[in-house]
Amino acid sequence: MLEAKLERLRAVHARMKAELHNVIVGQDEVLDQLLLAILTRGHCLLVGVPGLAKTLMISSLARTIDLSFSRVQFTPDLMPSDVAGTEILHIDPETSARSFRFMPGPIFANVVLADEINRTPPKTQAALLEAMQERRVTSAGKSHELPDPFFVLATQNPIEQEGTYPLPEAQLDRFMFMVRVGYPSAAEEREILKRTTGDGSGVASSVVTAIELREMQAAVREIPIADALLDYVLALTRGTRVRSGDPLPFIRENVTWGAGPRASQFIVLGAKAHAALAGRAHVAVDDIKAVAHPVLRHRIVTNFTAQAEGITSDDLIDRLLREVDPAGGVGQGLPGVRAGV
């Protein structure tokens, strides 16, 4: 039964990728990570310089799914009510009775594009916290449920940081993946020029409904993972922490804070989705390694020493994956270390 569900999932995934490639040239890894997040009900933060089609990717992805879509352009003057909604005074035209009614904001959509999320003050950024975790909005003491499914897909520009408001760690932790969007290859850029400077452009069409998407999300969660691999996930996550257990020397030297329990949850869910798309009905070590970077990179806070030497969180994850042995025991919250390290 599970095999049939996963076969259906892979067929839908292939159709979604084909539709997206009608619009997007290259960026396969980015698109795969976006789709993994969608299959696991996770939120995504896309980071890249302007002009790399981050916004186009998200809007095109929304078109491949028969879901409602809204875009919020985050600016310094944006208020929380502009995102979540507000109470307005309603006057009944017949009785003239007055009452307050909740006017939903653009966040009441299945797919919400939060464009340049770091350009709005923390007060407005915080309007997303409850929505992303609890999937509801509270206004005037009343809770309003958001549509199901619900995804926040945000973009962030890593340059031009003057006048921006970096997301606090508590909000970054709500994003399942931080996806780095890089420059296209020369061949891909040539194809982009051909497509975008002519008299026509591709359009992504809907290939899956909300009901089908929820069924695929449920199928992903049915995929089993061995206890030994759960220990491996815990070892990776706990291995990023300097204030628990006995941290590895390079972590102690370069990290201020490591990943929390939510990272372990997201690694397991992401690995299950990756296994499903790879044609397996069980999680393997390669599935865990495939999602480790996008899950952990925004949850590792490097210290001054690392920043001065140009060591990034991705560099630390690379070394962690090399030094943590999937077959090792967890021990003090850390696995065995490969011989010779």
C-alpha positions as CSV (number, residue, x, y, z in Angstrom):
1,M,0.0,0.0,0.0
2,L,2.8,2.4,0.9
3,E,4.7,1.5,-2.3
4,A,1.7,2.5,-4.4
5,K,1.4,5.8,-2.5
6,L,5.0,6.6,-3.0
7,E,4.9,5.7,-6.7
8,R,2.0,8.2,-7.1
9,L,4.1,10.7,-5.2
10,R,7.1,10.3,-7.5
11,A,4.9,10.7,-10.6
12,V,3.4,13.9,-9.3
13,H,6.8,15.2,-8.3
14,A,8.1,14.6,-11.8
15,R,5.2,16.5,-13.3
16,M,5.7,19.4,-10.9
17,K,9.4,19.5,-11.8
18,A,8.5,19.5,-15.5
19,E,6.1,22.4,-15.1
20,L,8.6,24.4,-13.0
21,H,11.2,23.9,-15.7
22,N,8.8,25.5,-18.2
23,V,9.6,28.7,-16.3
24,I,12.8,28.1,-14.3
25,V,16.1,27.2,-16.0
26,G,18.4,25.0,-13.9
27,Q,18.3,25.4,-10.1
28,D,17.5,21.7,-9.7
29,E,18.8,21.5,-6.1
30,V,16.8,24.6,-5.1
31,L,13.6,23.3,-6.6
32,D,14.1,19.9,-5.0
33,Q,14.5,21.4,-1.6
34,L,11.4,23.5,-2.1
35,L,9.5,20.4,-3.0
36,L,10.8,18.5,-0.1
37,A,9.6,21.2,2.2
38,I,6.2,21.2,0.6
39,L,5.9,17.4,1.1
40,T,6.8,17.8,4.8
41,R,4.6,20.8,5.6
42,G,7.7,22.9,6.2
43,H,8.5,26.6,5.6
44,C,11.4,27.7,3.4
45,L,13.8,30.7,3.4
46,L,15.5,31.4,0.1
47,V,18.7,33.4,0.3
48,G,20.4,34.8,-2.8
49,V,21.4,38.0,-4.6
50,P,18.8,39.9,-6.7
51,G,17.9,38.6,-10.1
52,L,18.1,34.8,-9.4
53,A,14.4,34.3,-9.8
54,K,13.7,33.5,-6.2
55,T,10.3,35.2,-6.3
56,L,9.5,33.5,-9.7
57,M,10.3,30.1,-8.3
58,I,7.9,30.5,-5.4
59,S,5.1,31.9,-7.4
60,S,5.5,29.2,-10.1
61,L,5.6,26.5,-7.4
62,A,2.3,27.8,-6.1
63,R,0.8,27.6,-9.6
64,T,1.7,23.9,-9.8
65,I,-0.5,23.2,-6.8
66,D,-4.2,24.1,-6.8
67,L,-3.8,26.4,-3.8
68,S,-4.5,30.0,-2.9
69,F,-1.4,32.2,-3.2
70,S,-0.6,35.7,-1.8
71,R,2.5,37.8,-1.9
72,V,3.6,40.3,0.8
73,Q,6.4,42.7,-0.1
74,F,8.1,43.4,3.2
75,T,9.1,47.1,3.6
76,P,10.2,49.2,6.6
77,D,6.8,50.8,7.0
78,L,4.8,47.5,6.9
79,M,2.7,46.9,10.0
80,P,1.7,43.6,11.6
81,S,-2.0,44.2,10.7
82,D,-0.9,44.6,7.1
83,V,0.2,40.9,7.2
84,A,-2.1,39.2,9.7
85,G,-5.3,41.3,9.4
86,T,-7.2,43.6,11.8
87,E,-10.5,44.2,13.5
88,I,-12.7,46.7,11.7
89,L,-15.9,48.4,12.7
90,H,-18.9,47.1,10.8
91,I,-22.2,48.9,10.7
92,D,-25.2,46.9,9.7
93,P,-26.9,48.7,6.8
94,E,-30.4,47.7,8.0
95,T,-30.2,48.0,11.8
96,S,-27.3,50.4,12.1
97,A,-25.9,48.0,14.8
98,R,-22.2,48.3,15.2
99,S,-19.8,45.4,15.7
100,F,-16.2,44.6,15.2
101,R,-15.3,42.1,12.5
102,F,-12.0,40.5,11.7
103,M,-10.6,41.4,8.2
104,P,-8.1,38.7,7.2
105,G,-4.7,39.8,5.9
106,P,-2.7,38.3,3.0
107,I,-1.4,35.6,5.3
108,F,-4.7,33.8,5.0
109,A,-3.6,31.8,1.9
110,N,-2.2,28.4,1.4
111,V,1.1,29.6,0.0
112,V,2.4,33.0,1.3
113,L,5.4,34.6,-0.4
114,A,7.2,36.8,2.2
115,D,9.4,38.8,-0.2
116,E,12.5,40.3,1.3
117,I,11.5,39.4,4.8
118,N,14.5,41.1,6.4
119,R,13.5,44.5,5.2
120,T,10.7,44.9,7.8
121,P,11.1,45.7,11.5
122,P,11.0,42.9,14.1
123,K,7.5,43.9,15.2
124,T,6.1,43.0,11.8
125,Q,8.4,39.9,11.4
126,A,7.0,38.6,14.7
127,A,3.5,38.6,13.2
128,L,4.6,35.5,11.3
129,L,5.8,33.6,14.4
130,E,2.4,32.3,15.6
131,A,1.2,31.7,12.0
132,M,4.2,29.6,11.1
133,Q,4.2,27.4,14.2
134,E,0.6,27.2,15.3
135,R,-0.9,27.9,11.9
136,R,-3.4,30.4,13.3
137,V,-3.6,34.1,14.0
138,T,-4.9,35.7,17.2
139,S,-6.6,39.1,17.0
140,A,-8.5,40.8,19.8
141,G,-8.3,37.7,21.9
142,K,-9.8,35.4,19.2
143,S,-7.9,32.8,17.2
144,H,-8.4,32.4,13.5
145,E,-7.3,29.2,11.8
146,L,-5.2,29.5,8.7
147,P,-5.9,27.4,5.6
148,D,-4.7,23.9,5.4
149,P,-2.1,23.3,3.9
150,F,-0.2,26.5,4.8
151,F,3.4,27.4,3.8
152,V,5.5,30.5,4.3
153,L,8.1,30.7,1.5
154,A,10.3,33.7,2.2
155,T,13.2,35.4,0.3
156,Q,16.1,37.3,1.7
157,N,18.9,39.3,0.1
158,P,22.3,38.6,1.6
159,I,23.8,41.9,0.3
160,E,22.7,45.5,1.0
161,Q,22.3,44.9,4.7
162,E,22.1,48.5,5.6
163,G,18.6,49.4,6.8
164,T,17.6,45.7,7.2
165,Y,16.5,43.7,10.2
166,P,18.1,40.3,10.5
167,L,15.6,37.6,11.5
168,P,16.1,36.5,15.2
169,E,17.1,33.0,15.9
170,A,13.6,32.1,17.2
171,Q,12.1,33.0,13.9
172,L,14.8,31.4,11.8
173,D,14.2,28.2,13.7
174,R,10.6,28.2,12.3
175,F,11.9,27.7,8.8
176,M,12.6,24.0,7.9
177,F,15.1,24.8,5.2
178,M,17.4,27.7,4.5
179,V,18.0,27.3,0.7
180,R,21.0,29.1,-0.9
181,V,20.3,30.2,-4.4
182,G,23.4,30.5,-6.5
183,Y,24.2,31.9,-9.9
184,P,23.3,29.8,-13.0
185,S,25.9,28.1,-15.1
186,A,27.0,29.7,-18.4
187,A,24.8,27.3,-20.4
188,E,21.8,27.9,-18.1
189,E,22.3,31.7,-18.3
190,R,22.4,31.5,-22.1
191,E,19.1,29.6,-22.1
192,I,17.6,32.2,-19.7
193,L,18.5,34.9,-22.3
194,K,16.8,32.9,-25.1
195,R,13.6,32.4,-23.1
196,T,13.3,35.9,-21.6
197,T,14.2,38.2,-24.5
198,G,11.9,36.7,-27.1
199,D,8.2,37.1,-27.6
200,G,7.0,34.3,-25.3
201,S,7.7,32.8,-21.9
202,G,6.7,29.5,-20.2
203,V,3.9,29.2,-17.7
204,A,3.6,26.6,-15.0
205,S,0.2,24.7,-14.8
206,S,-1.5,23.1,-11.8
207,V,-0.8,19.4,-11.5
208,V,-1.9,18.5,-7.9
209,T,-4.8,19.5,-5.7
210,A,-4.8,20.3,-2.0
211,I,-6.4,16.9,-1.2
212,E,-3.7,15.0,-3.2
213,L,-1.0,17.1,-1.5
214,R,-2.3,16.2,2.0
215,E,-2.3,12.5,1.0
216,M,1.3,12.7,-0.2
217,Q,2.3,14.4,3.0
218,A,0.7,11.6,5.0
219,A,2.5,9.0,2.9
220,V,5.9,10.6,3.6
221,R,5.3,10.3,7.3
222,E,4.5,6.6,7.0
223,I,8.1,5.9,5.8
224,P,9.9,4.0,8.5
225,I,13.3,5.0,9.9
226,A,15.6,2.7,11.8
227,D,16.5,3.5,15.5
228,A,20.2,3.5,14.5
229,L,19.5,6.3,12.0
230,L,17.5,8.2,14.6
231,D,20.6,8.0,16.7
232,Y,22.7,9.4,13.8
233,V,20.3,12.3,13.4
234,L,20.6,13.0,17.1
235,A,24.3,12.8,16.9
236,L,24.5,15.4,14.1
237,T,22.1,17.8,15.8
238,R,23.6,17.4,19.3
239,G,27.1,17.5,17.7
240,T,26.5,21.2,16.8
241,R,26.1,22.2,20.5
242,V,28.9,23.6,22.6
243,R,26.9,23.6,25.9
244,S,25.8,20.0,26.2
245,G,27.8,16.8,26.4
246,D,31.4,16.8,25.2
247,P,31.5,18.8,22.0
248,L,34.0,18.0,19.2
249,P,37.0,20.4,19.3
250,F,36.3,22.2,16.1
251,I,32.7,22.9,17.2
252,R,33.9,24.2,20.6
253,E,36.3,26.5,18.8
254,N,33.9,28.0,16.2
255,V,30.3,27.8,17.5
256,T,28.4,29.9,20.0
257,W,25.0,28.1,19.8
258,G,24.0,25.0,18.0
259,A,20.8,23.5,16.6
260,G,17.8,22.6,18.8
261,P,15.4,19.7,18.8
262,R,13.3,21.1,16.0
263,A,16.4,20.5,13.7
264,S,16.3,16.8,14.5
265,Q,12.6,16.7,13.6
266,F,13.1,18.5,10.3
267,I,16.1,16.3,9.4
268,V,14.0,13.1,9.9
269,L,11.0,14.5,7.9
270,G,13.2,15.8,5.2
271,A,15.1,12.5,5.0
272,K,11.8,10.6,4.7
273,A,10.7,12.8,1.8
274,H,14.1,12.5,0.1
275,A,13.9,8.7,0.4
276,A,10.4,8.7,-1.1
277,L,11.6,10.7,-4.1
278,A,14.6,8.5,-4.5
279,G,12.4,5.4,-4.8
280,R,13.0,4.0,-1.4
281,A,10.3,3.0,1.2
282,H,12.8,3.5,4.0
283,V,15.3,6.1,5.1
284,A,19.0,5.7,4.4
285,V,22.1,7.5,5.6
286,D,22.3,9.4,2.2
287,D,18.9,10.8,2.8
288,I,19.9,12.3,6.1
289,K,23.1,13.8,4.6
290,A,21.1,15.2,1.7
291,V,19.0,17.5,4.0
292,A,21.6,18.2,6.7
293,H,22.9,21.4,5.2
294,P,19.6,23.2,4.5
295,V,18.2,22.2,7.9
296,L,21.3,23.0,10.0
297,R,23.0,26.0,8.3
298,H,20.7,28.7,9.8
299,R,20.6,27.0,13.2
300,I,24.4,27.2,13.9
301,V,25.6,30.5,15.2
302,T,29.3,30.9,14.6
303,N,31.5,32.9,16.9
304,F,34.0,35.7,16.2
305,T,36.8,33.3,15.7
306,A,35.0,31.5,12.9
307,Q,33.8,34.7,11.3
308,A,37.4,36.2,11.4
309,E,38.7,33.1,9.6
310,G,35.9,33.0,7.1
311,I,34.5,29.7,8.4
312,T,30.8,29.3,7.6
313,S,28.1,27.1,9.1
314,D,28.2,25.1,5.9
315,D,31.9,24.5,6.4
316,L,31.2,23.2,9.9
317,I,28.4,20.9,8.7
318,D,30.7,19.5,6.0
319,R,33.2,18.6,8.7
320,L,30.6,17.3,11.0
321,L,29.3,14.9,8.3
322,R,32.9,13.7,7.8
323,E,33.7,13.1,11.4
324,V,30.4,11.7,12.7
325,D,30.2,8.0,12.0
326,P,26.7,6.8,11.1
327,A,27.6,3.4,12.6
328,G,28.9,4.9,15.9
329,G,27.1,4.9,19.2
330,V,25.6,8.0,20.7
331,G,27.3,7.8,24.0
332,Q,27.3,11.3,25.6
333,G,25.0,12.6,23.0
334,L,27.7,12.2,20.3
335,P,28.5,9.3,18.0
336,G,31.7,7.5,17.5
337,V,34.4,9.4,15.6
338,R,36.0,7.9,12.5
339,A,39.4,6.4,13.0
340,G,42.3,8.7,12.3
341,V,40.3,11.9,12.9
